[in-house]
C-alpha cells in the first residue's frame, strides 16, 4: 500500500476501503484487467470501519434467524430474497476460492438460531417457522419447544435456566460466521491498481472530459486524481460526498447515526460450548440492527463469543469520524425528512436513552437472558462500528442498503447498512449492469463471471 500523493488518471476510483469497494474492484480486475482501478481510503489501512471483524456481528445474513426481516410471520418474502442474495455472494466467493484467489478461512460454519420467551413470541416463532419451511431455502430449518433439544443446539442458552420458563427455538445448520475484514483484504489484493491509504477525500467535482476529480488531503499535503467513474462506498460519509458532488439523486435523503457496543468473551473453556449464532426479538423501538444476539465469532482463527448490540450515540458517522459529521449532512432539502424521522421515532428515542442510561448490571442482565450462567469476569466491553441509518425523503427510516447511480452513469454510491456486506456481490453486479450495459453482455459469459449472470 502507498501513501504518496501523485496525481494519476484512473478508469475507476473507489472511495472507501471496505467490503463494497473491494468487491467491485475485484470484479473489475477479473473482467477488465487492463483497467486501472484505485481505492482511496482515509484510514491507515483498509477494512477498519464497518468491515472490521469487531465492528460487525460477522453474520452471513441468510434470512434464517433475523426476525426483523419478517414482522409478519405469514410473509417470508424478505428472508427468501436475502437468502437468495447471500447464496449468490457465497457462489462467487467459492468460485474465487476454487480458483486459488481467496483463502477460505474467512468463513466458518455456525448454525443460525432464534430463541424466544413467553407465549406471544413463541406463537409468533411457530407461525414464522410454519411459513418459512415451505420455502426451499429454509427446508432444513427445525423448530422445538423441548428444553433438551434446544440444549443440544445451544448448551449455554439452557444451562442454569428456570425449568418453568417457556422457551422456543428454531435452528438451521447452514448458517455462517464471516470475517469480513479478512475477506475485504483478500479481495483488495486482486485489484489492478493502487490502494491509497491515509487519503481523505473531501471534494468530488466534474472534469471537462466528463469524469470526476477526486481531491482531498493526505496528512498535510493535498492530493487529487481524475477518474472516468467513481464509486463511493464510504459508509456513513457516502451521503456527505454525494451531496458535495451535487448529485440530484440524493436530494431529500438524510442519515441518522447509530452506534453499537458488544460484550465479548474469549475464554476457550466457554467458547467451545457455543457453536451457533442465537438471535432473539428486538425490544420495542429498537432499530432493526439492534436485534439481540449471542454469537460465535471466529477471528484470525480464534473463537470468541459476542453478545449485543447495545445502543450507543454519537454524532460521528464513522468510528474514526468527527463529532460534526452528522451536522455536515443536514441540508435545507432534507431537514423536513430528518424532523419527521426524529419526531416519528419516539420508541427509538426512548430505546436509545434507556441504552445510554443502563448500568453495567442491567446490561449484563440482558446477556443472562440468553446465557443464564454468564459470569461478568469473563466478559469485556468493546465498542463496535458506527452506522448511518438511511432516512428517505418522506421521513421514513429505511432498512437495508440503497444503491444510488447518477443519471449519466459516472458516479454511484451505497447508502444504508445491514445486510450490506452479506449482499455485496449482488449489489455490485447490479451496479456493473447499470454502469456498463454494453460490456455486461460480453462479461456475463466470461468463465470468471458466468456463474453469476442470470
Secondary structure, DSSP 4 states (H G I P E B T S, - for coil): -B-------EEEEEES-SHHHHHHHHHHHHH-TTS-EEEE-SSSSSS-STTSTTSS--B---SSS-GGG-SSTT--HHHHHHHHHHHHHHHHHHHHHHTTSS-GGGEEE--EEEEEESHHHHHHHHHHHHHHTTSGGGTT-EEE--HHHHHHH-HHHHTT--TTS-EEEEEETT-EEE-HHHHHHHHHTT-SS-EETT-EEEEEEE-TTSSEEEEEEETTEEEEEEEEEEEE--GGGHHHHHHHTT-GGGTT-EEEEEEEEEEEE--HHHHTT--SEEE-PPPTT--GGG--EEEEEEETTEEEEEEEEEEE--S-SSTT--TTTTGGG--TTTHHHHHHHHHT-HHHHHHHHHHHH--HHHHHHHHHHH-TT--GGG-EEEEEEEEEEEE-TTSPEEPSEEEEE-TTSSEEEEEE-TTTTTTHHHHHHHHHHHH-HHHHHHHTTSTTTGGG--
